[in-house]
Amino acid sequence: MNRISVRGAAVATAMASTSLLVVSGLTAWASDNAGAGTPAASGPLVAVASPSWTSRLEPSQLARRTPAAAPAHRASRSLQRTHLAPRQLGKLLAAQRGWKGEQWSCLDKLWTRESNWQVHAANGRSGAYGIPQSLPARKMAAFGDDWRTNARTQIRWGLSYIDRSYGTPCRAWHHSLAHGYY
């Protein structure tokens, strides 16, 4: 779950860098970075974003945790199933690496030029494939067996490749402008 917005007049307590949010008597909305949201639960809610975090709740709060955890978990699963356009997903995953602003702009220009963000983009001459135009294409299998059809797998591989090879998307973009490839 990327962000939890709380709507209504009640008490919300955030602990350990928003790893745990306890909300009483209102509706909590789980939303992606684009702002779309789905109702997570109504009434008492405990959403745990990091299963490794040990809670320091009072016993009365722990009693409420069990029935309320299921709706929050279902909400986060539904967000995982949300189908984002490859460009939106790319922006989200790049931001997780700290590549925002100008770095995102460079990545967007690079992959728009390479594949127009198309999962099945194929270069008939070189054999490059996918959003990042991996060559050979099967290298993306290191990030998942679904590399031929899954934008997330391709983007994750492409971001890793850029990080290892160029350090930043802008360096990769400038290399592409100078040499015709990255």
N, C-alpha and C positions, 0 to 999 in steps of 0.2 A: 504494500500500500504506500503510495508516494506521499499523500497528504490527507489529513483528516480535517475537515472543516466542521465546526460545531455550530448549529443553529438553534436558537431558543434561549430562554432565560434559565440557566441552571449553572451548576458548578462543574468545571472541567479541570482536571489536574494532570499536568504533563510531567513525567519524570524521566530521567536519564536520557536527555536529548531526544525527546518524543518517542522513545522506545516503548513507553507504556502510556496510554491515555485512558483515564477513568472518567466516564461521563455519566451523570445521573439525571433522569427525568427529561430527556429530550431526544431528538433524532440526530444521529451523526451521519455525515455523508462521507464516503470514501471516494476520492476523485483522482484522476490522472492529471498530468501537468497541463493538459489542454483545457482543463476546467470542467469537463463533463463529469457528472457524478452519479452515483447510485446509492440508494438508501442502504446504510449498513445495519442499522438496528434502531429500535425505538425503546426508550426506557434505559435501565442501567446497562452500561456497555463497558467492556474492557477490551481494548485492541492491543495486541502484542505484536510489534513489528520485528522484534529480534528474539527468537526463541532461546538464545543463550543468556539473555538478561534475567537475573534473579530479582523477582519483585520484592519490594519492602512494603507491602500493603498491610493494613490492619486486618485482623481476623474477620471483621464484619465485611470488609471489602473483598476478601478472598472468597467468602461464601457467595458473593454475587458474581464472581469471576466465571465459575463453571457454566451456568446457563447462558451467560452473555457472550462467552468467547466464540461459540458456534456461529452466530450471525456475523461477527467481525471476520471470522475465517472465511465464511462463504463469500463475503463481500470482496475480500482480497483475491480469492480464486476467480470470481467473476471478472475482476479487473485484469487478471492475467490472461483471460480468454478474450478480452476486448481486442478487436482487430484494429490496430492502428495502421495507417498508411505507412509504407516504408520510410518516407521522408520524416514523418512525425516520430516514428520509432528511432530513426537515426539521430534526430535532434535530442531525444531523451537519453539515448545511450551515450552520445558524445558529451552531453552535459554531465553525465555521471563521471566522466573522465576529466571534467573541468574544461572541456572544449566548448565554450559559449562565445557569443559575440562574433568577433572576427574569425576565430577558429571554426565556428559553426559555418559561417559564410563561406570560408574556403572549402570545407568539406562538402557543403551543398553544391558549390560550383563544380568541384572535382567529380563528384558522383553523378551530377546531372550531365556533365560532359561525357563521362565514361559509359553510363548505362541509362540515364534518365530515371534512375531509381527503380528500374525494372528487374524483378527477381530472375526472370528467364532470359535476360539480355545475353546474347551470345555473339562473339566475334568470329565469323566464319573463316577468316584468314589466320588468326593467331590461336584460336581456341579459348580465349579468355571468356569468363562466364560470370554472370550474376551482377549484383549491384556494385561490388568493388572491382569487377572484371579481374578475378583471380586467374593467374596463369602459372602452372596448370590449375584448372578448376578444382580438381580433387583435393588440393591443399586445404580447402575449407572444411573438409571432413574432420579435421582435427577439432572443430568446434561443434560438430553434430552430424549424425548420419543423414539428416534431412537437408543438407546444404544445397541440394538442387532446387528446393521449393520453399525454404523458410527464410524470409527476409531477416529475422532476428539472428539466425546462425550466420548468414552472409555478412551482416553489418558488424556483428561482434568480431568475426574474423578480420574484416576490413579495417576496423579500428585498431585492432591489435597489430596488424601488418603496418599500418601508418605509424603507430607508436614505435615499433621496433626499427623500421626502416628510415623514417624521416623525423620522428620526434613529435611533430605537430601536423595537423591538416594543412596549414598554410605553407609549410616547407614542401609537403607533397604536391600541393597545388602549383607552387612556383616551379618545381621540378617538371611537372606535367606541361606547364606553359613553355618551358625552355626546351624540353626534349620530346614532347608528344606522348609521353607515357609516364607512369609513376611506379 
